[in-house]
Amino acid sequence: MKSLNIGNKAPKFSYKNSDGNKDSLDNYLGSKVLLCFYPKDNTPGCTSEACSLSESIVKFDEQKVKVFGISKDNEVSHQKFVSKYNLKITLIPDPELKIITKYGVLNDKGSAKRTTFLIDEDGKIINIWFKVNTKAHAEEVLQFIDENS
């Protein structure tokens, strides 16, 4: 699979959200979308990143950015993770690695590389973070949005 670059159309995908309803990336055309791929629920780095993004959800909402976390963990794991840390971001389960593979972020251990994609209102990738500072990631993304809007 070729790697994605800034300017590429974001690969489309559908998924079942935590309440069992189907959702799709297409449903968010018209607003920015932040896809944050991470290796595993309830690990120190992933928890730090998810909490950082969650704590900034009001700022993301003000910028009209929908924030998603994606890992290979299943719905039950995601629900426990959200509940334990009172997360305000939407977590997408990808146990079959379909989305992770589409975005080219599958690591050697069979989970997602910590990578974030910012997608514009037209479904185009406008930035990619390959090196994510888990504690300050929300600030990095919001600063990028501020500087580029």
C-alpha positions as MATLAB code, in Angstrom:
seq = 'MKSLNIGNKAPKFSYKNSDGNKDSLDNYLGSKVLLCFYPKDNTPGCTSEACSLSESIVKFDEQKVKVFGISKDNEVSHQKFVSKYNLKITLIPDPELKIITKYGVLNDKGSAKRTTFLIDEDGKIINIWFKVNTKAHAEEVLQFIDENS';
ca = [
       0.000    0.000    0.000;
       1.372    3.393   -0.929;
       1.730    5.896    1.856;
      -0.612    8.844    2.126;
       0.611   12.389    1.704;
      -0.673   15.879    2.355;
      -3.012   16.768   -0.508;
      -4.292   13.199   -0.987;
      -7.977   12.415   -0.604;
      -8.500   10.704    2.748;
      -9.464    7.040    2.284;
     -13.152    6.521    3.039;
     -14.312    4.085    5.669;
     -17.383    3.048    7.629;
     -17.489    1.681   11.133;
     -19.843    0.818   13.969;
     -19.756    3.402   16.721;
     -19.918    2.582   20.426;
     -23.725    2.446   20.446;
     -23.724   -0.037   17.577;
     -24.857    2.349   14.844;
     -23.036    2.580   11.528;
     -21.149    5.753   10.809;
     -18.881    6.830    7.992;
     -16.165    9.375    7.281;
     -18.435   10.748    4.528;
     -20.872   11.908    7.220;
     -18.311   14.512    8.306;
     -17.708   16.208    4.958;
     -18.155   19.920    5.556;
     -16.149   19.931    8.770;
     -12.541   19.137    9.575;
     -11.750   15.668   10.909;
      -8.805   14.644   13.063;
      -7.979   10.924   12.878;
      -5.595    9.939   15.661;
      -4.269    6.411   15.211;
      -2.748    4.885   18.335;
      -1.447    1.429   19.349;
      -3.549    0.358   22.364;
      -6.155    1.494   24.901;
      -5.040    1.992   28.523;
      -1.301    2.236   27.850;
       0.596    5.264   29.224;
       1.285    7.087   25.927;
      -2.137    6.376   24.443;
      -3.883    7.453   27.644;
      -1.849   10.660   27.748;
      -2.714   11.441   24.105;
      -6.428   10.612   24.469;
      -6.716   12.736   27.630;
      -4.876   15.660   25.996;
      -7.261   15.591   23.025;
     -10.280   15.118   25.273;
      -9.336   18.045   27.531;
      -9.235   20.295   24.435;
     -12.546   19.121   22.957;
     -14.216   22.526   23.448;
     -11.441   24.185   21.413;
     -11.795   21.526   18.709;
     -15.563   22.080   18.669;
     -15.012   25.848   18.290;
     -12.798   25.127   15.256;
     -15.446   22.695   13.912;
     -13.053   19.745   14.115;
     -14.421   16.249   14.837;
     -11.831   14.200   16.765;
     -11.556   10.420   16.434;
      -9.167    7.959   18.027;
      -8.597    4.729   16.122;
      -6.913    1.562   17.357;
      -7.274   -2.173   16.847;
      -9.037   -2.463   20.204;
     -12.652   -3.667   20.146;
     -15.792   -1.778   21.229;
     -15.739   -3.177   24.773;
     -12.137   -2.068   25.302;
     -12.953    1.389   23.906;
     -16.026    1.729   26.155;
     -13.934    0.867   29.237;
     -11.194    3.308   28.139;
     -13.715    6.129   27.584;
     -15.422    5.436   30.899;
     -12.210    5.121   32.936;
     -10.814    8.481   31.736;
     -14.111   10.266   30.925;
     -12.924   10.771   27.337;
     -14.810   13.271   25.165;
     -13.436   12.049   21.836;
     -14.994    9.335   19.681;
     -13.063    6.067   19.591;
     -13.374    3.853   16.529;
     -12.729    0.122   16.934;
     -10.681   -1.429   14.121;
      -9.941   -4.999   15.284;
      -9.725   -6.230   11.679;
      -7.158   -3.484   10.900;
      -9.108   -2.327    7.835;
      -8.876    1.422    8.531;
      -5.356    1.175    9.962;
      -4.220   -0.600    6.788;
      -6.035    1.857    4.467;
      -4.147    4.718    6.100;
      -0.809    2.897    5.923;
      -0.139    3.048    9.670;
       0.089   -0.660   10.540;
       3.193   -1.277   12.661;
       5.398   -4.373   12.972;
       3.532   -5.462   16.104;
       0.170   -5.640   14.307;
      -1.339   -2.469   15.741;
      -1.427    1.181   14.654;
       1.593    3.479   14.534;
       0.915    6.659   16.483;
       0.037    8.903   13.543;
      -2.516   11.693   13.131;
      -4.230   12.928    9.981;
      -6.036   16.263    9.711;
      -8.648   16.178    6.955;
     -10.306   19.307    5.559;
     -13.972   19.961    4.826;
     -13.604   18.449    1.327;
     -12.045   15.180    2.537;
      -8.454   16.097    1.663;
      -5.499   15.462    3.998;
      -4.070   18.835    5.054;
      -1.515   17.651    7.606;
       0.013   14.452    8.985;
       1.814   14.102   12.303;
       4.194   11.134   12.325;
       5.913   12.141   15.569;
       3.228   12.773   18.153;
       4.012   14.405   21.489;
       1.319   12.588   23.471;
       1.002   15.251   26.191;
       0.959   18.282   23.858;
      -0.663   16.829   20.747;
      -3.926   18.763   21.066;
      -1.972   22.028   21.339;
       0.118   21.147   18.263;
      -2.972   20.423   16.183;
      -4.883   23.503   17.368;
      -1.848   25.699   16.664;
      -1.604   24.254   13.137;
      -5.317   24.945   12.554;
      -4.983   28.518   13.887;
      -1.980   29.211   11.633;
      -3.652   27.726    8.546;
      -7.230   28.959    8.678;
];
